[in-house]
Amino acid sequence: MKFTLLAIATFLSFASLQAQTINGVPVSEIDAPHVLIVGTGKLFSNKVNIQIDFGQEDKIWVAKDTQVKNADGRLTTFNSMIDALNFMTENGYEFVDAYAVTVGNQNVYHWLMRKVER
């Protein structure tokens, strides 16, 4: 019984990973050699808002075009920048460089990723 529950949970987590998109493009199918993860802290939370820039064309007045969405169209929440890094690593990217810029009293983290040749 425990094995069956574990198998179902593993399948669902794998299926949800494949269904995540940015601006309508599945994350695993992004056709860009580099992406930039931009992270800012969420208000009254220890989680982060993540935007991923791979050179996509954004619609005017729609800020959520660069955020990761699940199969239901809801925004994906990341626990930390490392959580976002692990997510992008699972989708074929590797870490290149990072820097932070302070805007007001908040740090904005920028992490550059490179697509791994397979």
Buried (B, 14 or more C-beta within 10 A) or exposed (E): EEEEEEEEEEEEEEEEBEBBBBBEEEBEEBEBEEBBBBBBBEEEEEEBBBBBBBEBEEEEEEEBBBBBBBEEEEEBBBEBBEBBBEBBEEBBBEEEEBEEEEEEEEEBBBBBBBBEEE
